[in-house]
Structure formats: structure tokens, C-alpha cells
């Protein structure tokens, strides 16, 4: 059985510099299993079906980032689960192996399996609304989140990518008709090196040409960038759930 980090009582302290520092020492997981973390909101109500956030961490981090992330996103609104990424190859043996989400066939297949298993793990532990599962990631985790969500759009209510580029190659659209009903939230820095503005524009043109429903937010650089991003993500997810965005787009001004 995979080893689970239970985070029912969320850890609320956010160390200074969290917005830019993601390095965490990690542990090795046994073959065929994967480490993961679960988060339950404060004052968890078993009778309420919660939206589920599936978090794919960026490079240099792991599933232990989840409680800090949720303290910035929301401590009350969501159940969340974070699978650890796949071991990354290294030219020099590292003291602690690094994990992430490479865009190769074997990594993509394994990442999909981890995401789907993580959803089932969360459903067994908590009351989760089956049609309110949101896939979310940062950097390469954001790219993998978009690839999996666009390949299996009927399994998710939306996808969020923080500084993660649109996936290229290997036919990212598994079901384009269903993908056009999938909400996409894309966050980027205006002067970011991880996801430069010219690539953001190119990705946005591609997504619009495919007919996707995309919300783009660009942010100035600053020490509280992640906090601002996650505040916007929280509002966007709530709008997706309540249908507020769709209602606003359908509304017509009265004469």
C-alpha cells in the first residue's frame, strides 16, 4: 500500500520566502508505490461533498509542499491530494533523489496512473464531489496537469497551471470536444524566466485556436506572487463550481 501523509489538521505556518523557495529533502518510495499527501479542510463535514484539488508539485519539491500550498489557497474549501513525482535521472548521483514530471511516454503514462490513483485514495478517505475534481500543478507539474486533463477531460472539472507551459508533442488533445468544456486557468509572470511571455502568447493562441475556455492571469514579479496567484485560483475554482463565469458570459445588457 502507498504510504500516506495525513494532513487532517492543516499546518498553517508559511515560512518567509515560500513563494520562491520550493526545495525540500525527500525520501525514496518503494517500486510500484508512491508517496502522497492528503489534506482535509478545517471543520471537515463528512456530509458535504467537497471539491478535490490534485496537486502536481514542481521540480525540487515533493508532496510535503501540500499543507503550505493549501494554507495559501484555502483552509476550508477543498480536500486535496498530492502524489510525488517520478524519480528524475541525474548525471551525478544525488544524496537525495529528485522527482518530477518529464514529458516522455513512460513518465506520462506513470503520471496518469498516479493522478487517477490519487483521486481514488482521496475518495476513500473523504467525501469528494466526483464532478468537482480539479487538476493543478506548478512549472513542469503544471504542464503535466494540462496534458493529463486535456487527454482525459471528462475526468476533471478544470485544470490550473502555475508557470507551466502548454504540453507540446504526443497529441495533447485526447478528446477535443470534451476539452472545450473544460475550464483552464493559466498563471504566468510578466517577466518570468521559467515561462517567458512570448511562449505564453504562443500557447494562448494555440489554446484559443483549439476552442478551449482559457483564463490567463499575468503577474508582476514580487515576494507575494504565489499568494496572489492562489487567491485568484480560489476565486476561479469557486466560479467554475457555481457557474458564475458562464452566467456572466451568457448575460446580455438590458435596453
C-alpha positions in Angstrom: 0.0 0.0 0.0 1.3 3.5 -0.7 2.4 5.5 2.3 0.1 8.4 3.0 0.9 11.6 4.9 -2.4 12.5 6.6 -2.9 16.2 6.9 -6.3 16.4 8.5 -5.1 19.1 10.9 -3.5 21.5 8.3 -0.2 23.1 9.0 -0.8 26.8 8.6 2.6 28.4 9.0 4.1 29.7 5.8 7.8 30.3 6.0 9.2 33.5 4.6 10.3 33.1 1.0 7.9 30.2 0.3 6.8 32.0 -2.9 10.2 31.4 -4.5 11.7 28.5 -2.5 10.5 25.0 -3.1 13.5 22.9 -2.2 12.6 20.1 0.3 14.6 16.9 1.1 12.7 13.8 0.1 12.6 10.1 0.8 12.7 7.1 -1.5 9.5 5.2 -2.2 9.3 1.6 -2.9 9.0 0.4 -6.5 5.4 0.1 -7.6 4.2 2.5 -4.9 4.3 6.2 -4.5 4.4 8.7 -1.6 1.4 11.1 -1.4 -0.1 13.6 1.0 -3.8 14.1 1.8 -5.3 17.4 3.1 -8.6 17.8 4.8 -10.1 21.3 5.4 -10.6 22.6 8.9 -14.0 21.8 10.3 -14.3 19.0 7.8 -18.0 18.0 7.4 -18.4 14.3 6.2 -21.9 15.0 4.9 -20.7 17.6 2.4 -19.2 16.6 -0.9 -16.0 18.7 -1.2 -14.2 19.8 -4.4 -10.9 17.9 -4.8 -7.6 19.5 -5.7 -5.0 17.2 -7.1 -1.6 18.9 -6.8 1.4 18.1 -9.0 4.5 19.8 -7.4 7.3 21.5 -9.3 10.9 20.3 -9.7 12.8 20.4 -6.4 9.8 19.8 -4.3 7.5 16.9 -3.3 4.1 16.1 -1.8 5.1 17.6 1.6 4.5 21.0 0.0 0.8 20.4 0.1 -0.2 21.9 3.5 1.7 25.1 2.9 0.1 25.4 -0.5 -3.4 24.9 0.9 -2.8 27.4 3.6 -2.4 30.0 0.8 -5.2 28.6 -1.4 -7.9 27.8 1.2 -8.1 26.0 4.5 -11.8 25.5 4.3 -13.0 25.0 0.7 -11.3 21.8 -0.6 -10.0 18.3 0.0 -6.6 17.9 -1.6 -4.2 15.2 -2.5 -0.6 15.4 -3.9 1.2 12.5 -5.4 5.0 12.5 -5.5 6.5 12.8 -9.0 8.6 10.2 -10.8 12.4 9.9 -10.0 14.4 12.1 -12.3 17.7 10.9 -13.9 20.8 12.7 -12.8 24.3 12.8 -14.3 25.7 12.8 -10.7 24.3 10.6 -8.0 22.4 12.9 -5.6 22.3 12.5 -1.9 18.6 12.8 -2.1 16.8 11.8 -5.4 14.8 14.4 -7.1 11.3 13.8 -8.5 9.3 15.5 -11.2 7.2 15.1 -14.4 9.1 14.7 -17.6 7.3 14.8 -20.9 8.2 11.3 -22.1 5.9 8.4 -22.9 6.9 6.4 -19.8 6.6 9.4 -17.5 3.3 10.5 -18.9 1.8 7.0 -18.5 3.1 6.7 -14.9 1.9 10.2 -14.1 -1.6 9.5 -15.3 -1.7 6.4 -13.2 -0.6 8.3 -10.1 -3.1 11.0 -10.6 -6.0 8.6 -11.1 -4.9 6.5 -8.1 -4.6 9.7 -6.0 -8.2 10.6 -6.8 -9.4 7.2 -5.6 -7.3 7.5 -2.5 -8.9 10.8 -1.6 -12.3 9.5 -2.4 -11.8 6.5 0.0 -10.7 8.9 2.8 -13.0 11.8 2.4 -16.4 12.8 0.8 -15.4 14.2 -2.6 -17.8 15.5 -5.3 -17.0 13.3 -8.3 -17.6 16.0 -10.8 -15.6 18.7 -9.0 -12.1 17.3 -9.4 -9.5 20.0 -10.4 -6.0 19.1 -11.5 -3.4 21.7 -10.6 0.4 22.0 -10.9 3.4 24.3 -10.9 6.1 24.5 -13.6 6.6 21.1 -15.1 3.8 19.9 -12.8 1.5 22.4 -14.4 2.5 21.2 -17.9 1.8 17.6 -16.9 -1.5 18.7 -15.3 -2.7 20.2 -18.6 -1.6 17.2 -20.6 -3.5 14.8 -18.4 -6.6 16.9 -18.1 -6.7 17.6 -21.9 -6.2 13.9 -22.6 -8.9 12.9 -20.2 -11.2 16.0 -19.9 -14.3 14.0 -18.8 -12.5 13.1 -15.6 -11.9 16.7 -14.4 -13.9 19.9 -13.8 -10.9 22.1 -14.6 -7.1 22.4 -14.8 -4.8 25.0 -13.3 -1.2 25.6 -14.4 1.1 27.9 -12.4 4.0 28.9 -14.7 3.6 25.7 -16.6 3.8 25.8 -20.4 1.2 24.1 -22.7 2.4 20.5 -23.4 4.0 20.0 -26.9 4.1 16.8 -28.9 2.5 13.5 -28.3 -1.0 14.7 -29.2 -2.1 16.5 -26.1 -5.8 16.5 -27.1 -7.3 13.1 -26.3 -10.9 14.3 -26.7 -11.1 17.8 -28.1 -14.9 18.1 -28.0 -14.9 17.4 -24.2 -11.8 19.5 -23.7 -13.7 22.6 -25.0 -16.0 22.3 -21.9 -13.0 22.1 -19.6 -12.1 25.3 -17.7 -8.3 26.2 -18.0 -6.6 28.6 -15.6 -3.1 29.7 -16.7 -0.9 31.9 -14.5 2.4 33.4 -15.5 4.9 36.1 -14.6 5.1 39.0 -17.0 8.9 38.9 -16.9 9.3 35.2 -15.9 12.2 33.1 -17.0 10.5 29.8 -16.2 7.7 30.6 -18.6 8.6 33.6 -20.8 5.9 36.0 -22.1 6.5 35.1 -25.8 5.8 31.4 -25.0 2.7 32.4 -23.0 1.4 34.3 -26.0 2.1 31.4 -28.4 0.4 28.9 -26.0 -2.6 31.2 -25.7 -3.0 31.5 -29.4 -2.9 27.7 -29.7 -5.5 27.1 -27.0 -7.8 29.7 -28.5 -7.4 28.1 -31.9 -8.4 24.8 -30.4 -11.5 26.4 -28.9 -10.5 26.0 -25.2 -12.0 28.1 -22.5 -8.9 29.8 -21.0 -8.4 32.3 -18.2 -5.0 33.9 -18.3 -3.6 35.8 -15.4 -0.2 37.6 -15.7 1.5 38.9 -12.6 4.4 41.3 -11.8 7.4 39.8 -10.1 7.3 40.1 -6.3 7.7 38.4 -3.0 4.0 37.6 -2.7 3.5 36.3 -6.2 2.3 32.8 -5.3 -0.1 34.1 -2.7 -1.7 36.4 -5.3 -1.9 33.5 -7.8 -3.6 31.2 -5.4 -6.1 33.8 -4.3 -7.1 34.2 -7.9 -7.2 30.4 -8.3 -9.5 30.0 -5.4 -12.0 32.6 -6.8 -11.8 30.9 -10.3 -12.5 27.4 -8.9 -15.5 28.7 -7.0 -16.8 30.5 -10.1 -16.3 27.3 -12.1 -18.3 25.3 -9.5 -21.1 27.8 -9.1 -21.3 28.6 -12.8 -20.9 32.3 -12.1 -18.4 32.7 -15.0 -20.7 31.0 -17.5 -23.7 33.0 -16.3 -21.8 36.3 -16.8 -20.7 35.3 -20.3 -24.3 34.5 -21.3 -25.8 37.6 -19.8 -26.9 40.4 -22.2 -27.3 44.1 -21.3 -30.9 45.3 -21.0 -32.1 48.0 -23.3 
